[in-house]
Amino acid sequence: MGLNPGKIFLADQRGITETSVLRRYSTFNFEKYYNEHKEAFGDLFLCNDESVAGGKVTFFLCKEDSLQLFMPITGAMDIVANGKEFALETGQVQVLNMGKGEVLEISNPYPNDVINYIQLGIKTDMFLMRASEMLFNFDFEQNKNQLIEIIANPKLPFKLSAGIFAGREEVVYKMQRKHHQFYAFVIDGAFEIEGRLLHARDGLALWDIEQIELEALSNNAIVVILEFTPNP
């Protein structure tokens, strides 16, 4: 039985930007980082793993009309978009509709502690939900060893799931449509996903697949899964 078509994005092959304020690892090409093997996966063009120093502020300039997802991993974060403030903590995902050229201000509310968050960017021309800002909550503790649907809104062109697993726990993810694209990003621990071994902060893109088998290989292993419609 052959492996389904897919591509692994290894954590230690990501682009890195480091300043006194920010340490950013980019899975896909971003700003000054470019590698011919790190092109966007369909409409998913941004997967950044960012850490911001205590009390500091960083800025994000949006290069595409897109939905930007922010998921705090360690600590909380404050985002200012178009004069509106959004406070986020672990167990929440904020989705922001952004137009090309818009800038976000992202700040660390703790004076001395570093925060870490994941940012995902998906190209879209759908601005249906521009007015209503989208904040989604989830609870790993209540839902261990299963994938939680965090975002599954028919108005949005993607579905976001995540889960925390004990070692050797298995789960099957069923795609909503076979032609959709699948992207997994491991936050912590190790997984085997469709026969491929992934460690913390590795990413995996799969396509032409109906269901995906995941097995956690360590305790408290955390994975985030994005399913989205391919480019027309």
N, C-alpha and C positions, 0 to 999 in steps of 0.2 A: 504494500500500500504506500503510494508516494505521498509526500507532504503537499498540502494545498499551497497554491501560490501565495507568497508572502515575502516580507522583508523585515529584518531585525535592525533596529537602530540602537547600537550599543552605547551605554552610558559614558564609557571612557573615550568614545569617538565624537562626543558632542563639541560644539563650539563653546569657548569660554570667554567671557568678558569680566574683568575684575577691576574694581575701583575701591576707594575707601568706603563708599556707600553701598555698593552692589556687587554680588557675585552671581552671574547669570550663566547657566548652561543651556544651550539651544540645540534641540534635537534636529530641527530643520534650519536651512539657511536663514539668517536674521542679521540685519544691519551689516556690520563689516565682515561677519562670518559667511564664507561661501565655500561649498564643497559640491562637486558635481553629483555626488552620491546622496546628498542630503536635500534634494528637491522636495517640495511640498507633496503630501500624499493626498491627491485629489483636492478637495476644498479645505482640508486641514493643512494650514500653512505655518502654524505657529504652535510649538510645544516648548515652553520655556520653564525652567526650574530656577527660581530666583530667591536669593537671600538678601535681605536689606538690614544694614547695621542699625543698632539702637538709636532711636530718635531721628533717623535720617529719612529723606524724601527722594524718590526717583520718579522719572517721567517716562511715559510710554507714548510714542507717536505712532498712530495707526496708519499703515500703508495701504490698507484695503478696506472697502466697505465690508464689515464683518461683524460677527458675534464674538465677543471676547469673554472667556470664562475664567474666573479667578477662584482658586480653591486653596485656602490656607492649610498648610500641613503642620507647621509649628507656630503657635502664637496667633495673634489677630492682625488685621491690617485695615487701613483706612484708604478709601479711594475717592478722589474728587473728579467728577465728570460733568462738564457743562455747568459748573457752579453748584452741583448737587453732591452731597456727601454720602458715602456708603461705608458703614462699619461692618466688618466681616470677622468671623472667628472660625475656629476649626468646627467641622460639622455643618458648614454652610458652603454653598457655591453661589457666586453672583455672576449673572450673565448681563453684559452690557452691549447694546447695539451701538456700533461706532461707524462713523463715516470716515472715508479716507481723509487724512490730514488732521483729524481730531487728536487732542492730547489728553492723556490721563495723568493725574498726580497721585502717586502711590506712596503712602507714608507708614512708618513703623511707629505705633503708639507707645512702645516701651522705651524708656530712656537708655537701658543698658543691655537689653536682650536682642539677639538676632531673630528675625522672623524668616520663615521659608514658605513659599507658596508656589503652586503650579498655575501657569497661564496657558490656556489653549485658545487658538484663534481659528475660526471657520469662516471662509468667504461666503457672503450671502448678498443677494439683492433684495431679500425680503425684510422690509422694515415694518412688519405688521405690529410688532409689540413695542414700538419705540417709546410710546408714552408710559406704558406700565413697566417699571423696572422689575427685573426678575431675580428674586432671591429664593433659593431652594435650601431646605434643611434636611439633614439625614443623621442617623445615629448608629454608628458601628456597634456600640455596646449592646444595643437591643436586637441587633440582626447579625450575629456572628455566623461565619461559615455559609454565607449566602450573598448573592449579588443584590444590592439594593438599587432599585430604579430611582435615581435622584431627579433626573429630568426626563420626562416623556410627555411632551406637549405637542399636539398635532400642528401647532402653529410654528414650531421650531424645526429646522431641517436636520436635527440630530437627536440622539437619545444618549444620556449619560448614566452609567451605572458604576458602582464601586462596591468593594467588599473587603472584609478582614477575615483571614482564615487561619486555622490551626494547621500544623504540618500534616500532610497526607489527606487533607480534606479536598474533595473534588466537586466540581460544579460544571454544568453544561450551559453555555450561553446560546440561546436560539435567536438567530437574526430575524428581524421583522420582515425583511425581504432579502431574497438571495443576492440580488444585484447590489445591495448596499455594501459599503466599505466598513471595515472593522479595525479599530486601533486600540491597543492595550498599552498602558503605561504602568510599570511596577513602581509603587512608592517605596515599599519596604519588603525585605525578604526575597524569596525566590519562588518562581513558578515554572511549571512546565505547561506551555500553552500550545495545543495542536502539535505536540512532538518537539517543540523548541524550548530550550532552557533560557529563562530570563532572570536576571538579577535586578537589584534595586536601581531604579531610574533608567532601565532599558525600556525601549518601546518596540512594539510589533505591529506591523500593518498586514492585514489579510484581506483577500477579496475572492469573489466567486465561491462563497462558502455558505452553508445553511446553518450549521451549528459548530460551536467551538468548545473543545474540552479543555478545562483548566484544572490543574492540580497544584495546591500549595506544597512547597518543599521545605518550608520552615514555619515556625510559629509566628503569629501576628504578622503574617504576610498580607500586604495591602496592594490591591490592583484597582486601577481606574479604566473603564471601558467606554469608548466613544463609538457609536454606530451612526453612520451618516450616509446621505444619498450621494452617489458619485456625480462628477461633473456631467452635465448633459452633453 
